[in-house]
Amino acid sequence: MSLKSSLLFITKTTIFLLSVPVYAVSPIGLQGRKILCSGILENGTLYPNLVEFVENKNGKPFAELERNMRASWDPSQFTDPNKHNPNEYLYLVHGILDRREFNIKMSRSFLLDEESKWSKIKSLVYNPDLISEIDGISASVISQDHFATFANSGYILEADYENVYATNGGDIGSGLGGTIEHLEKLNEAFGIMSPQDILQKKVIYHNEVKLAGTSINGIKIKVIGIFIKYLKPDEFSIPNERLKEFTQLAKERNLPIVYIHDETSLKPRPY
């Protein structure tokens, strides 16, 4: 579904109530899940701006608004990469550094296990199924108007609301990996916004969505496509080696490749 039609569910000021089932088991531990949203309750109470609601603190208001939050993260609200329209799309993507991007990142850090980290990145490139085994996946929500990403290529993901633990209009800075306990702490610190509210945050660089590869109810994140950025029709923003790797992977896994035009894709980023 396109971004425009997804706004039928959530606008900047109102979240419309839907009949969406609420699961008995909370994806977050005893502290309760935190969401940041606006909306109107069944009793007519209006929250025109983003307000914090906590599962075990706000009772019925949380339950009502969470139904809509759950609906906003449903895979049907995102664009099918097989039907990509460059003028209108909404994706959840995981950027994977190429060697050039990786070297830049390493040059700005004090980490010593450089080759070990590069090896982990390469293994994810060759085996996208590993994504569901990671607790602490960093992703971004992108659209035709907001397409900043952590890297110039990577995976298009299908996830459920239960996989989502934290969101931010900018980079959370938590890195790849972690534990469920760490994700719970990020939820306490940042909460969860709808994809549309994330995109309305005005930041220069990419936003971040923190995900669990497999939810506590067993819902696994899936790789449903590959994205690659380009400067011009004949000039990609990634090295030829990565282009060949992803082209081969797309053939082997029958994954669509979505090409995204981004004239700023080779400008320095504050990783």
N, C-alpha and C positions, 0 to 999 in steps of 0.2 A: 504494500500500500504506500502511496506517495506521502510526502510530508504534508501537503495541503490537506489531504483527506484525514490524516491523523489529527489535525487540529480540530476536527469535529469533536474529538474527545476532550481535548484540553486547550484552553486559550490562556492568554497571559493573566486574565483576571478570574477565570471560572473553570472549575473542573466539573463536568457534567456527570451525573450519577448513572452508573451502568449496573446491570445485573451480572456481576462477575463473581464466581465462587471464591470464598476465602478459605485457604487451607488451614487445617487444624494445627499443624506444626509450624512454628515461627522459624525462619531461616537464621535468626539471630538468637543468641543465648538468653539467659535469664534477665539481662538488662533491658531487653526489648528493642525492637527495630525503631530507628529514628528516620522520619521522612520530613522533607521540606517542601511544602506545597501550598497552593492557594485553592480556594473552592467554595462551594455553597453546600451546606448540610441539608439533610432532609427537613430539619426544623426551620430552615430559612436563614440560619446564621451564615453570614458571608465573610470570608477571609480574602480580601482583594489582593493581598500581597503574600509573598512566601512566608509561611509560619512554620515553626518547628513543632512536630507532633511525635510523641514517643508511645510505643505500643502499650506498655504497662502503666503509663501515667495518664494518658488522655482518653482511655476507654472508647466509648462509642464514636466520638469525633475521629479518632485515629482509624477505627475500623471502616467508617464510611469513606474517608479520604484515601485509605490504602487500596480500596477496591479500584478506584480510578488510577492510582499510581500503578497498580498491578497491570491494569489494562494498557497503560501508556507504554509499558515495556514488553508487551506481547509481541512475538515475532511478526505477527500480521501487520503491525504498525510500521515496520521497516520495509524498505524497498527490496524486492527480489532481484539479486544481481544479474539474473538471467534476463531481466527486463529493464536494464539500466537506461535511464533517461538523463543525460548530462544537465538538463535544465531543471530537473526536479527529482531529488533522491534523498533518502535518509538511511544511513548505515551505522552500524557499530563495528569499529575496526580495531585491530591490534597491529600496530606498526612494528616491523622487525628491521633492526638496523642492518644496513649493508656494511661492507668492510670500511668504506670511507667514513661513514657516519660513526661507526664503532670506534675507529681510531681517534676521531675528534673527541668523542666522549671520554675515552681512556686518557687522552692528553690533559683533560681537565679534572681528573680524579687522582686519588692516591692509592687506588686498588692495585694489588700486586698480581692477582690471579687472572691476568688478561686473557691468556689462551684458554683457560678453563671456561671463562664466560663466553668467549667466542665460540667454543665448541658447543655450548648449550644453545646458542643462537642458531648455529648450523643444523643441529639436530632437529630443531623446531621447523626449520625450512624444509628438511627432507621428510619429516613425519608430523604433519599437522594434527594427527590424533593425540599427540602429547599435550595439546592445549587443555584437554579435559582433565588432565592429571595435575594441573598447577593450581595451588591455592594462592591466589594473589596475581591474577592477570590484569595488566594495565591496558585499557582500551580507551577509545575516544568516540564520541558521537559526531558524525559529520553530515553536512548537507551541501546542496549546491551553493549556498551562501556562506557557509562556515566549514571549510575543508582542511583546516590545519591539523596535522598529524605528527606523532612522535618520530616517525620515519617515513621515507618516501615510497615504501612498499610494505606489504604485509597481508594480513588475512581479514576478510569480511566475516563477522561472526553472527551466529544465531544463539541468543541467550534468553533466559527467562528472568522474570523479576526476582525469583528466588536466588539467582546467581549474583545479583547486584548487591553490593555491600556499601559502597560509598561513591559519591560523585562530587565533582568540583568544576567550576568554570575554568579553572587553570590546572596546572600540573600539581598533583598531590605530592609527588616526590618520594614515593614509597618503593620504587624499583619493582622488578619482576620476582614473583615468588613470595613466600611467607607462610603463615599458618592461618587457620580459621580464627584463632584467638586474636591475631593481629588484624584481621579483617573486621572483627567485631569492634576493636578499638578505633579503627578508621571510621566505622559507622557512627560511633559515639561522637567523634570529632567533626565529621563532615555531613553525615546524614545522606539521604537519597533524594535527588530531584528527578523529575520526569525528563525524558530526552529533549522535549521542547524547551523546558526551563533552562536546561544546561546550555542550549544553543543561544538563549537570549542573554547569557552573561557575556559582556563585552571584554574579551581578552585578546591579546595579540597572537598568542601561541595556542597550542592545543589544549582542550579540556581533558579531563580524565575520569574514567569510570573504573572502579575497582571491583573485580569479579572473582568468584570461586569457580574453578573449572568444572566442578561437580557440586551441586547443592546438597544440603543435608538430606533432602528427599530424593536424591539420585538423578536430578536433571543435569545432563551434561551439555556443556557448550560445544557447538559444532562449527567447523569451518565450512562456509558455504560459498566462498569465493575468494578471489585475490584482487587486491588493488595495487595499481602501479601509477605513479605520477609522472607527468611529462611537462617539459617547458614549451616545446613546439611539436607539431605532428611527427617530426623526424628526429626529435631529441628527447630522450628519456632522462629522468632525474636520478636514475640508478645505474650502477656499473653494468657492463654487458654480462658479467658472470652471474649477477643476481637476476637479470632479465632472462637468461637462459635457464636458470634453476626454476624460476617460477613458471616459465613457459612449458617446461618439461613436466613439472608437477601438475599443471592445469590439464595437460593431456592425459596423464596417468590417472588422475582422480576425477576427471570430467568436471573440473571446476571452471566457472566463468571468470574471465579477467576483466575488471573494470578499470578503465584508464581515466585518470583524473587530471585535468589541466590545472597547473599551479605554477605561476610564473615566479613565485617566491620560494619554491621548494629547495633551491640550493643556497639560500641565504643562511648565514650562521644562526643557530638557535642556542638559547641558554639551557642546554640539557641539564 
